[in-house]
Amino acid sequence: MRIAFLAAQTEAAQQARARLVARYGDSPPGEAEVIVALGGDGMMLETQHRFLGRNPPVYGMNRGSVGFLMNDYREEDLPARLAAAQAARVHPLRMRAHSATGTHAALAINEVSLLRETRQAAKLRIIVDGKERLAELICDGVLVSTPMGSTAYNLSAHGPIVPLDAKLLPLTPISAFRPRRWRGALLPSTARVVFEVLEAEKRPVSATADYTEVRDVRRVEVREDPSITLTMLFDPDHSLSERIIAEQFTV
């Protein structure tokens, strides 16, 4: 099996890569059958973004902190683990953010979030599939998450955890002030969501797709892009679907 080893810049990840390369060899990423990413969840996202459009299977091993998207780190029997691994396939979100400087496009594996830039709360209008659903949301921000990303920022903002095969996108407010009791919505994965920034000069808002940020946006469009598939590999006794279900029972 041709394996490419990529590692975060931390000492633990770099040392792990050196040991694994000495044991199993190292193929160029473009020629590898599988990429092993060493680090934390950020390293998994970085690796997926790096190879968007090529869709190599990526098997993560945790040399970071949380490691929700990573498998346990073990150096023994790696080819056998890779052969037995189960694939989780997800589609990213595509963001088109319109600002005073033009239109900016980016992809998000976890979420697209809008956040206020100053002390002033953001005012947003929410349109779903061409229909206005919320005329004015006063808040710190709002986000649209993929099912995989529903356990990340979305969960921290008290949004719902969504199973991978649910074909749903959580739409979650961040510190909503008005409507005070609005807790968000679950949208079909085919939904096209538009956020219009109200009073944009007085209440500037930024938009971020994973780690691509656009400042001073006026309008942001978000949809799932089914033409792009990302493949992550997980040990069968700890699949991503199982982790997402288990996370809902974590107290």
Secondary structure, DSSP 8 states (H G I E B T S, - for coil): --EEEEE-SSHHHHHHHHHHHHHH----TTT-SEEEEEESHHHHHHHHHHTTTT---EEEEE-SS--TTSB----TTHHHHHHH-EEEEE--EEEEEEETTEEEEEEESSEEEEEESSSS-EEEEEEETTEEEEEEEEESEEEEE-TGGGGTHHHHTT-----GGG-EEEEEEES--BSTT---EEEETT-EEEEEEETTTTS-EEEEETTEEE-SEEEEEEEE-TT--EEEEE-GGG-HHHHHHHHTT--
